[in-house]
Amino acid sequence: MNSIDALSQAGPIATLTLPSPLNARAVAVLGDACLAVAEDAQVRVLIVRAEPACWRGWPDDLVPLLAEQGLIGDPFGPLAAVPQPTIAVVQGDVFDAGLELALCADVRIAQAGARFSLPAVARGVFPGAGGLQRLSRAVGRSRATQLLLTGPIAAAAARDWGLVSDLADDPAAAAAALAARIAERGPIATRLAKEAVARGLEMPLDQALRYETDLTVLLQSTDDRAEGVRAFLEKRPPDFRGG
């Protein structure tokens, strides 16, 4: 499977289906597909799906070869860098690299039976794909440390902690419904809002507020913003074009 085969699109919603298992090939597919989505102005939302085996992390026989294959550091960074909103559909055990992959999405929807953990430390190694940093940003230092040192946690706890956004019997259907709602919104506004949150977290509050104001001024100059105002005054659904 290459990135073209793995990526499908229905209107403004793109779906990336990663190959299993999670290995160097899957990382390459992810990177190419995320770059294609980022450059496609017609895509307003990206859904990431994979077989349960992919969410369980690197295959055991791959772990000793991670550094050699260049999978240490931030191999899933291209997903985090996608400017459009992203949704991960996770199933089963979401462990180590599988969790690190999921953490790169903006929204995570899981099955009720899913479990979440970073068990690499129990084997005497670091997770190694950005999980320590993204996990603490997602759930806070205390809970991140608890999950790292003890784990796993059940899906209900993951939802309570904010590690996942929602639980569903059919997470793929739930993700599709959520993506449809997001796609109705102004694509420029959603991208800039995502950027404001992501970058603002890394800034002092006063600097983040100034940055948000800059993005607001930028949004005010767009055709989509004018269309939103017209639609509100005319009491009709807006027809956003991304301009």
C-alpha positions in Angstrom: 0.0 0.0 0.0 1.3 3.5 -0.9 0.0 6.8 0.2 -2.3 7.1 -2.8 -4.0 3.8 -2.1 -4.2 4.6 1.6 -5.9 7.9 1.2 -9.5 8.4 0.1 -11.7 11.4 -0.1 -15.5 12.0 0.1 -16.2 15.7 -0.5 -14.2 17.7 2.0 -13.4 14.7 4.2 -10.3 12.7 3.6 -9.7 9.3 5.2 -6.2 7.8 5.7 -6.2 4.0 6.3 -2.7 3.0 7.6 -1.2 -0.3 6.7 -0.6 -2.8 9.5 1.7 -3.5 11.3 3.1 -0.2 12.4 6.6 -0.1 10.9 8.8 2.0 8.6 6.4 1.5 5.7 3.4 2.7 7.7 5.4 5.8 8.8 6.3 6.6 5.1 2.7 6.2 4.0 1.6 8.5 6.9 4.1 11.1 6.0 3.3 11.2 2.3 -0.5 11.2 2.9 -0.3 14.0 5.5 1.7 16.1 3.1 -0.8 15.6 0.3 -3.7 16.5 2.6 -2.0 19.6 3.9 -1.5 20.8 0.3 -5.1 20.1 -0.7 -7.3 23.1 0.0 -10.4 21.1 -0.7 -9.8 18.8 2.4 -11.4 20.2 5.5 -11.0 17.2 7.9 -8.7 14.2 8.0 -9.8 10.9 9.6 -7.0 8.4 10.4 -7.9 4.7 10.7 -5.9 1.5 11.1 -6.3 -2.1 12.1 -6.2 -2.9 15.8 -2.7 -4.4 15.4 -1.4 -1.0 14.2 -2.5 0.7 17.4 -0.6 -1.9 19.5 2.6 -0.2 18.5 5.8 -1.4 16.9 6.2 -5.1 16.3 8.5 -6.6 19.0 11.1 -7.6 16.4 11.3 -4.0 15.2 12.0 -2.4 18.5 15.8 -3.1 18.5 16.0 -1.6 15.0 14.1 1.7 15.6 17.2 3.9 15.6 18.6 2.2 12.6 15.4 2.7 10.6 15.1 6.4 11.7 12.0 5.9 13.8 13.4 7.5 16.9 12.3 11.1 17.5 9.1 12.3 15.9 8.1 9.9 13.2 4.4 10.8 13.4 5.1 14.5 13.4 3.5 14.9 9.9 0.1 14.1 11.3 0.5 16.7 14.1 1.6 19.2 11.4 -1.5 18.8 9.2 -3.3 22.2 9.3 -6.8 20.7 9.0 -8.5 19.2 12.0 -7.7 15.5 12.4 -9.6 12.6 14.0 -8.0 9.3 15.0 -10.3 6.2 15.2 -8.6 3.9 17.7 -9.4 0.3 18.6 -8.2 -2.4 21.0 -5.0 -1.9 22.9 -3.5 1.5 22.1 0.1 1.0 23.3 3.5 2.6 22.9 3.9 3.8 19.3 0.2 3.3 18.7 -0.6 5.8 21.5 2.1 8.1 20.3 0.5 8.1 16.8 -2.9 8.7 18.3 -1.6 11.6 20.3 -0.7 13.4 17.1 -4.4 13.7 16.1 -6.5 16.6 17.4 -9.4 14.3 18.4 -9.4 10.6 19.4 -12.5 8.4 19.3 -12.1 4.9 20.9 -14.1 1.8 21.4 -15.3 1.1 25.0 -13.0 -1.8 25.3 -9.8 0.0 24.3 -6.9 0.2 26.7 -4.1 2.8 26.8 -0.5 2.5 28.0 3.1 3.3 27.3 4.6 -0.1 28.5 8.0 0.5 26.9 9.4 1.8 30.3 8.6 -1.6 31.8 11.0 -3.1 29.2 13.7 -0.6 30.1 13.4 1.7 27.2 11.7 5.1 26.4 8.6 5.2 24.2 10.8 7.1 21.6 8.3 8.6 19.2 7.3 11.8 21.0 4.8 10.2 23.4 6.3 11.6 26.6 5.9 15.2 25.5 2.6 14.9 23.8 1.0 12.8 26.6 1.9 15.4 29.2 0.4 18.1 27.1 -2.7 16.2 26.6 -3.5 15.1 30.1 -1.2 17.0 32.4 2.0 16.1 34.1 0.6 14.0 37.0 -1.7 11.8 34.9 1.0 11.4 32.2 3.4 10.2 34.9 0.9 7.8 36.3 0.1 6.3 33.0 3.8 6.1 32.1 4.8 4.4 35.3 1.7 2.1 35.9 -0.8 1.8 33.1 -2.7 0.6 31.3 -5.9 2.6 31.8 -9.3 1.7 30.5 -11.2 3.7 27.9 -13.5 5.2 30.4 -10.6 6.6 32.4 -8.9 7.8 29.2 -12.1 9.8 28.4 -12.2 11.2 31.9 -8.6 12.3 31.7 -9.1 13.9 28.2 -6.9 11.4 26.5 -9.8 10.5 24.2 -12.6 12.7 23.3 -15.4 10.2 23.0 -16.2 6.5 23.2 -18.4 4.7 20.7 -19.5 1.2 19.8 -18.7 2.1 16.2 -15.9 4.7 16.5 -15.5 4.9 12.7 -19.2 6.0 12.3 -18.8 8.4 15.2 -15.7 9.9 13.6 -17.5 10.3 10.3 -20.4 12.1 11.9 -18.0 14.4 13.8 -16.0 15.1 10.6 -19.2 16.0 8.7 -20.0 18.6 11.5 -16.5 20.1 11.3 -16.6 20.2 7.5 -19.7 22.4 7.6 -17.7 25.1 9.4 -15.5 27.7 7.8 -12.3 25.9 6.8 -10.1 28.9 7.3 -11.5 29.6 10.7 -11.1 26.0 11.8 -7.5 25.9 10.7 -6.6 29.2 12.4 -8.4 28.1 15.6 -6.4 24.9 15.6 -3.2 26.9 15.1 -4.1 29.3 17.9 -4.6 26.5 20.3 -1.5 24.5 19.3 0.9 27.3 19.2 -0.6 29.3 22.1 0.0 26.4 24.5 3.8 26.9 24.0 3.7 30.6 24.6 3.3 32.8 27.7 -0.3 33.9 28.0 0.2 37.5 27.0 2.1 36.4 23.9 -0.6 33.8 23.1 -3.3 36.5 23.3 -1.4 38.7 20.9 -1.0 35.8 18.5 -4.7 35.0 18.7 -5.5 38.7 17.9 -3.2 38.5 14.9 -5.0 35.5 13.6 -8.4 37.1 14.2 -7.3 40.1 12.1 -6.2 37.7 9.4 -9.6 35.9 9.5 -11.5 39.2 9.3 -10.0 39.8 5.8 -11.3 36.6 4.3 -14.3 36.0 2.0 -15.4 33.2 4.3 -15.8 35.6 7.2 -17.9 38.0 5.1 -20.0 35.0 3.9 -20.5 34.0 7.5 -21.8 37.4 8.4 -24.1 37.5 5.4 -25.5 34.1 6.1 -26.2 35.1 9.8 -28.1 38.2 8.7 -30.0 36.4 6.0 -30.8 33.5 8.4 -29.4 30.8 6.0 -26.6 28.2 6.2 -23.3 29.7 5.1 -21.6 28.6 1.9 -17.9 28.6 2.8 -15.4 28.4 -0.1 -12.2 28.5 1.9 -11.2 32.0 0.5 
